[in-house]
Amino acid sequence: MSILERFPALIFDFDGTLIDSAPDIALGLNRLLVAEGRRELPLSDVHQMIGDGAGRLVEQAFAATGAALTPAELGPMTERYLAIYGALPVDRSCIYPGVVETLTALKNAGHRLGLCTNKPAGISVDLLRDLGLDALFDAVAGGDSVARKKPHPDPLLFVMERLGVGAGGAVMVGDNANDVAAARGAGVPVVAVAYGYPRMALADLGADIIIDRFADLPGALARLG
């Protein structure tokens, strides 16, 4: 059985897997924090906050500077952050090495590609377009596409339904424990990249395979198959 026959659908996380978005996320957060009279956060701190969605990101950023946002404050503050982040100019150099070439080869080989991120769907679609990656993807789920974000399997199942595959025909590719948990919940094997924002030891992620470079993905899929 070929890799395409075994895994017709390949589903990817965004931040820390396809793009190094942490510098722009930190820039947007720090502009918001400064506007609110808070101190800026170093990039290393922001790395540890990425992956749980925009609301949790903003909540953690304010908590790290000594300010606890109330539920009534969090929604509007998150919207302000998203407006700042969404207005930042897009630099295609944020795409990790090997991503464009590997995704293009997999797409041309017949795989259907999906994006499953905790980023809001609208911003994710806009970012894919601005990065020139939109034509490669057949389905997108953001953190607001379904009621529950990763680590729940719901957004992954959402993408799989739109790609027309069940658990036996998909692979999840991500960088942190949320991706692994979502894949396990959906009954899907998972490949983790070693260069992202894992927030824990790579050996503890529980992925089926860990790859050092995105270009190693086809080989990992062959091993899984």
N, C-alpha and C positions, 0 to 999 in steps of 0.2 A: 504494500500500500504506500502511495506517495505521501509526502508531507501535505500536499493540497487536499488529498482525499481524507487524510486523517484529521487535519485541522483546517477546514475551509474558512473559518473566521478567526481573526487575530484581534485582540482588544487591548488597548494601551491606556495607561495612565498618562498624564500630561506633564505636570511639574515634577522635575527630578528624573523623568524617564525619557521624554522627547526633548524637553527644553530646560535650560538652566535659568529658571524664572526668579530665583531668589533675589538677585540684585534689584530687579524692578519691583518685586513685592516689598522689599525692604525700603526702597525709595518712596513708594506710595504710602506705606505705613508711617515712615518717619515724617513725611510732609504733614500727615494728619496729626501725629503726635505733637509736633512742634506748633501747629496751629492751635492745639488745645493746651499749650503751655507745658507739655511733657518733654522729657529728654528723648533723644534719639536712641535707637537700639542698634547694636553692632550686628553685622550680617550673620555672625556665628549664632547669635541668639535667634534671629529670624528663621534660620535653617531648621531649628528645633520646633518651630510653630507651624510649619507648612504641612498641609495634607488633610486637615479636618474641615476645610471650608472657610469661606470669608468671615462668617460671624465668629467662629471660634478663634480665628487668627486675630481679629481685632480685639476680642475679649482678652486673649492672652497678652497681646502687646500692651494694652492699658494696664493689665494686672502687673506686668513686669516693670512698669514705671510707677507703680504704687497707687494706681487708680482703679477702683472696682466699678465697672459700668453696671447700672441697673438694667433689668430687662427692657424697660421703656427707652433707655438710652442706647442700647446695643443696636437695635434695628437702624435708626437714623445714622448712627456713627458708621455702621457697616456700609450703608448706602454712600456715605461721603467717601469712605475709603475706595469703594468700587469705582466711583466717579473719577477719583484721582488716578487710580491704577489704570483704568480703561482709557484715560486720555494720554498716557505716556507713549512716546514714540516707540515703534517696534523695531528692534534690531535683530536681523536674521542670524547674527552671530550667536544668539542664545540657543540655537538648535545644536544639540550635541553632535559630535562627529559621527558620521556613518548613518545618521537617522534618515536623511533624505534618500540616499542611495539604497539603503536596505528596504525602506518602506516602498520605494518605487519598484524595486525588484520583486518584492512579495506581491504587490498589487498586480504587476504585469504577469506574474505567474498564476494569477487567478484567485488569490485570497481576497476575502472581503474584510475590510479594516474598520474597526470601531474605536471610538475614544470614550473612556469612562473616567471622569475626573470629578473631584469635589469642587472645582471652580464653577461658578455660575455658567449655565449653558450659553447664554448670549455672548458673554465675554470670550468663552472658549471658541465659539464659532467665528467671532470676529478675529481672534488671534490666529486661528488656523488660516483664515483668509489672508491676513496681513503677512504671515510667514510663508505664504505660498504652498501650504500643505493641505488646503481644503479639498482639492480634487482627489486626494488619496483616500479620504474617509467616506464611508458609506452610512455611518450612523454615529451620533454624538449623544452622550448623556452627561449632563452637568450636575452639580450638587443640588440644583433646584428642579431637576427633571422629574424626580419622584419624591415621595414623602421622606424617605430615609436615605442618607448619604452612605458611602463606604465608611466603615467596614461592613455595613449591611450589604447583602448581595443584590438588593433590589435594583440599583442602577446598572449593575452588570447584566442582570437578567433583562432589563429594559433594552439594552443594546443588543443582546443576543437575540431577542425576539425580532428586532428590526433587521438583524442580519439573517434571520431565518434559520438559526441553528440551535440545537440543544447542547447540553453539557458535554456530550461526547464529541462535538465538532468545533470547540473553541479553546483558545489559550488566552490567559490574562498575562500581560507584561507590565510590571510596575516596579516601584522602588521601596515601598514601605509596608508596614504591617497591615494597614488598611486594605491594600491591594490583595495581599495574601488572604486575609480574612474574608473579603468579598468573594474571592475565587473559591475558597473552600466552601463557603456557604452556597455557592451556585454549582458546586460539583465540578469545577473547572481546574485543570492543571495551571500552575503559575510559574513564570520565569521572572526572576528579579535581577535588576541591573545593580552593579556594585558601586556606581558613581553618584547615586542620587541623594535623597534626604531620608535615610532609613529611620533615624531617631533611636536606633537600637543596634546591637551587634548583628552583622549580616547573618552569622551562623544561627541566630535566634529567630530569624524571620519565618522560617518554615517553608521557604519556597522549594519547588521541585528541583530547579536549577538556578544557579547564580552566574551571570555573565559579566565579564569585565568591560566589554565594549559592545555597543549596540550592533555592530557588524557581526558579532558572534551569534546573533539570534537565529539565523537559519540552521546553524549547526546544533544549537540547543533544541530547536524544534525537531530536528532529525533524531536526536537522542530521546526526546519525549515520545516520538512516534514509534 
